[in-house]
Amino acid sequence: MTAAKAAETRMSGGQYLLFIVLRWLTVIALALWLGGLIAIGAFTAPTTFSVIRETATTASLDPAEQSKLAGLIVGNTLRLFNSVCAGLSVILLFSQILTIVLWPEQAQTKKRPSPAPAKPVRDHSRTTLIVEFVLGLFLIGSLAYLALDLFPAMDAAQARGAMSQFDSLHHLYERVSVGQSPLLFALLLLFIHNTANLGRR
């Protein structure tokens, strides 16, 4: 590869700045999503049930009423969190799609002893960006299932007083929510890998 050709495959200052902004948008979306998931599951839900059972004004309530009150608080928290995650999904998709579209090709070559010609080395960076995007789609799909299908079904079951069905749906909701964590961690690992590739361009 000639020096002129190598220069053509490097980012300009403005292009590099744009990618930095897109990477920041991605990491903010992933961090808020993962942080909120951990905060609700590890802190908000157990603390709500504990406070209701131990506070003087609610400790005298029937255990079923305590659970119902705690469920309302946690449910409204989850409803708000789902709305926040919907906004984060838009940011995540926007930044990932724009990164893939604008990502420059990198024509590297591997030197060989003369007289053999240089052998092109395939650039897989765009492929890893597409994998990151696909994982993001799975994450957003799980959110859509929780917010648009499972959560309304839980509300309907609770309104009918079908608590056995509500408990079953609630356990399913927890399993799907927990399943988002590996996706988020995988996305963060790919994010680090792809951002490191950006720094070498």
N, C-alpha and C positions, 0 to 999 in steps of 0.2 A: 504494500500500500504506500502510495506516495504521501509526502507531507501535506500536499494540497487536498488529497482525498481524505486523509485523516481529519483535517480541519473541518471538512464538510460534514462529517458525521458527529461532530461535537455540538453541544447546545450553545446557543447565544445566551448572553446575560439575561435578556428579557424572558426567553424561553425557560431558562433554569429557574428564574424567580417564580414563574407561573407554576412550574411543577412543585416547587417548594410549598406554595400556597395550597395546591391540590392535596399534597401529602399531609399538610397540617389539617385540612378539612377532614381527611380520612381518619387520621389518628384521633381527632377530637370526637368524631362520631362514634368510633369504636370504643374509646375510653369511657365516654358518657354511658353508652349502652351497657358495657360490661360492669362499670361501676354501679349503675342503677340496679342491675340484676343482682349483684352481690349484696348491695345495701338493703334491698327489699327482702330478699330471701334470708339473709343472715342477721339482720338487725330490726327492720321495720315490723315484719310479721310476728316474730317471737316476742318482741318488746310490747307490741300492742296487746297480745293475748295476756302477757304477764301483768301489765299495768291494770287491765280491766279486772283481772281476778284478784288483785291485791289492793286496789284503791277502795277506800271506804264507801264511796257513793255507788260503786258497781259490784263490790264483793258480795253483797247480799242478794244479788240477782240469781235466778235459777241458772245452772251451768249452760243450759241450752240458750238462754237469753244472752249470757255472756259471750258465747261462741258466735251468736248471730250478730251482736254489736261489733265484736272484733272483726268478723267477716265483712261487715259493711265498711269499716274503716280501711282494712287491707284491700278490699275490692275496689274502693274508690281510688286508693293509691295506685293499684295496678292499672285501672282505667286511665288515669293521668299518665302513668309511665308508658302505656301503649301509645298514647297520643304523642308523647315526646319521641318515642322510638320511630313513629311514622315520619316525623320531621327529620330525624337522623337518617332514616332510610333514603329520603330524597337527597340529602347532602352526600351520603355514601355513594349512591348511584351516580350522581352528577360528577363527583370528583373521580370515580373509577372510570367511567365512560370517557371523560375528557382526557384523562391520563393515557388510556389505551389509544385513543384517536391521535393524540399529538406526540406519542412516544416515538423518538427518532430511531431509525434503523442504525445498527452499528456493524459496519462491514470490517470485521477483524480478520487478520491473516496470521497463519502460523508459519514461522520461518523454517525453511528446510535448507540443508547444506546444498550449496551450488553443485551441479547445475539444475537440480530439481526445482520446479516452480513453487511458489508459496501456495499453500492449501487453505482455502477459505474455512473459517470457523463459524458455524451457525450461531446466530444470536438468539438465545431462548428467553430473553428478558420480557418480550411482549407476551410470550406464552404464559409465563408466571403471573403476569398482570391479568391475563384472561382467567387463570385459575382463581386468582384473588376475587375477580368479579363474580365468577360462578359461585364461590363460597358465600359471597355477599348476597346473591340471589336466594340461596338456600336459607340464609338467615332471615331475609325479608319475607320469604315464603312462610317460615315458621311464625313470624310475627303476624302475618295476615291470618293464618289459621287460628292463632290464639285470640286476636282482637276481633275478628269478623265472624268466626264460627263458634269456637269453644266458649269464649266469654259470654256471648249472648245466650248460649245454651245453659250455662251455669245460672245466669240471672233468671231465665225462664223456669228452671227447675226449682230454684229457691222461691220464686213467686208462687208456684203451685204447691209449695210445701213438700215436694218430693226430695227429701233430704238424702236418701240413699243414692239417688241419681246424682244429686249435687255433689256428694262426697266423691263419687266415682269420677265425675267430670273434673272436680278439683284436683284429684290425684293425677289425672291425665295432664291437666294444665301444669302442674308442678314438674312432671317428667319432661314435657316439651320445653318448659322454661330452662330446666337444668341442662337439657340437650343443646341449648343455645351457647352455653359456656365453651364447649370444645370448638364450636365454629368460630366464636370470637377469638379464642386463643390462636387457632390456626390462621385466622385472618391477620392477627397481630404479627405472627411469625413471618408470614408472607409479606406483610407490610414492611417489616425490617429488612428482609431480603431485597425487595424491590427498591426500597429507598436507598440501600447501599449501592445498588446498580446505578441509580440516578446520580449518586455522588461520584461515580467513576467516569461519567460522561462529560 
